[in-house]
Amino acid sequence: MRTALWVAVYGIGLYAGIRAMLGKGNGRDIVWYVLILGWCAYLSLGKLYGWPLLTAVSPLNAFFLPAGKWIVQLMGGLPSE
């Protein structure tokens, strides 16, 4: 039931947004709107079902944090207290 509700909410938002933008005639804005709304729908449904969430922070967690820990180890580690 929750899934149907979320899909309906995003469907209404998609319909209303595209309908409002069609009068202005800029197709690039419609594409960006669909992509952003689709991403938001994915994040909402992903949180409900425990899907892996790929966000803007994912590259930080996947690459930069391990690389930083590796650099700290190369430099002799953190000072002990």
Secondary structure, DSSP 8 states (H G I E B T S, - for coil): -HHHHHHHHHHHHHHHHHHHHHTTT-HHHHHHHHHHHHHHHHHHHHHHHT-----TTHHIIIIIHHHHHHHHHHTT-----
